[in-house]
Amino acid sequence: MALCYKKLWKLLIDKDMTRASLREATGIAPATISKMSRGESVGANVLERICESLQCNIGDIVDYMPNTKPKPKRKA
């Protein structure tokens, strides 16, 4: 998992919002919320709409978590 949206989910709790109310406020598709729940990448425009709606910075809603799995070696 490269992206972690735990900060977003905590911020929603602090603001007494549900994921559904976030969708309504931003116009994000349910599939996009699902992708975020799985830690998948979403477009910068989605993150921008969330930040605008919640009046926050991108670092307030997402963290980059480097993969800890070793990369496969390439054969010469």
C-alpha positions, 0 to 999 in steps of 0.5 A: 500500500503506497498511499494511506488515507487514515488521516482523512478518515480521522478528519471526517470523524473529527468533523462529524462527517460520513463518507457519504456526506464527503461524497455529496460535498465533493461530487466524488463517485462511490468507486473513488471512495472505495479505492481510497479505502483500499489505499489505492491512488486517486487523481489529484483533482479528487484530492483537491476537491476534498481539501477544498471541501474540508478546508485543509491541506493535502498532507492533512488527508494522505500519507505516502507509505513506501512499500516494504516488499523487496523489488524482484531482481532483474535477470541480465 
